[in-house]
Amino acid sequence: MNLQIALDRLTEEECMDLIQKTYESTDWIEVGTGVIKEYGMNIIRRIRKENPEKVIVADMKTCDAGKHEAAQAFDAGADITTVMAFAADQTIQDMLHVASDRNKRIMVDLLGITDQERLKQLAAMGVDLVSLHFGKDMQQSGEMSDDLFSLVKDLPSLEVAVAGGINLSSLPTILAHKPDTLIIGSGITKQPDPKETASLLKGEMDKYEANNSDGQ
Ligand SMILES: O=C(CO)[C@H](O)[C@H](O)COP(=O)(O)O
């Protein structure tokens, strides 16, 4: 189970500082959408250069011009780039082609998707990585519900990430659904001690996995 730190609403130097502080506990580094809007591809290039071993997710949240935006993210050094599930099939297929040509990956962000039919269409297109997403603004008036996970039920070809206000107290509920990747932003980056918090989160994830392994 991967811990993906989401770097959102931060300056470039805060991003670099948080990456270093949480380095040992994180598996994937997400360059958040707002950070990309502020600093462009240059911040992805810098993170790649300074962290050659890490998986970098560019949260481009592409919704059109998929070929171009996927190439932008991969050329800058990202391993994975995101596209919105509501984007046209053509956009998603173009991005899958660009990714496959470079041995990279596309993560499809399910924000706003409520019908499992779209998930079946995505799987049929060859999508293999999706993120269940309870949005930042939705978090102002509620918390992620267990129902979100029903979207990916009985779709074993999909690797599942989950995002949206996850923190130490909500962690056990999320772990019970056995996602492949937990995407955590403010639950680490806005805490008084991000290093310690990331370490506690990763420790709980590892403990859960060890206690719930099927022995394979
Ligand atoms: O994609 C995002 C916002 O659109 C965030 O990266 C994601 O929601 C994780 O951040 P947080 O844990 O603070 O909700």
Ligand as a Chemical Component Dictionary entry (heavy atoms), coordinates in Angstrom:
data_LIG
# 
_chem_comp.id                   LIG 
_chem_comp.type                 NON-POLYMER 
_chem_comp.pdbx_formal_charge   0 
_chem_comp.three_letter_code    LIG 
# 
loop_
_chem_comp_atom.comp_id 
_chem_comp_atom.atom_id 
_chem_comp_atom.alt_atom_id 
_chem_comp_atom.type_symbol 
_chem_comp_atom.charge 
_chem_comp_atom.model_Cartn_x 
_chem_comp_atom.model_Cartn_y 
_chem_comp_atom.model_Cartn_z 
_chem_comp_atom.pdbx_ordinal 
LIG O1 O1 O 0 -6.514 16.522 -5.492 1  
LIG C1 C1 C 0 -6.615 17.149 -4.477 2  
LIG C2 C2 C 0 -7.502 18.314 -4.406 3  
LIG O2 O2 O 0 -8.222 18.455 -5.593 4  
LIG C3 C3 C 0 -5.819 16.770 -3.270 5  
LIG O3 O3 O 0 -4.553 16.394 -3.683 6  
LIG C4 C4 C 0 -6.440 15.620 -2.527 7  
LIG O4 O4 O 0 -7.773 15.952 -2.172 8  
LIG C5 C5 C 0 -5.653 15.290 -1.264 9  
LIG O5 O5 O 0 -5.584 16.408 -0.417 10 
LIG P1 P1 P 0 -6.323 16.469 1.014  11 
LIG O6 O6 O 0 -5.824 15.262 1.776  12 
LIG O7 O7 O 0 -5.874 17.768 1.603  13 
LIG O8 O8 O 0 -7.790 16.396 0.740  14 
# 
loop_
_chem_comp_bond.comp_id 
_chem_comp_bond.atom_id_1 
_chem_comp_bond.atom_id_2 
_chem_comp_bond.value_order 
_chem_comp_bond.pdbx_ordinal 
LIG O1 C1 DOUB 1  
LIG C1 C2 SING 2  
LIG C1 C3 SING 3  
LIG C2 O2 SING 4  
LIG C3 O3 SING 5  
LIG C3 C4 SING 6  
LIG C4 O4 SING 7  
LIG C4 C5 SING 8  
LIG C5 O5 SING 9  
LIG O5 P1 SING 10 
LIG P1 O6 DOUB 11 
LIG P1 O7 SING 12 
LIG P1 O8 SING 13 
# 
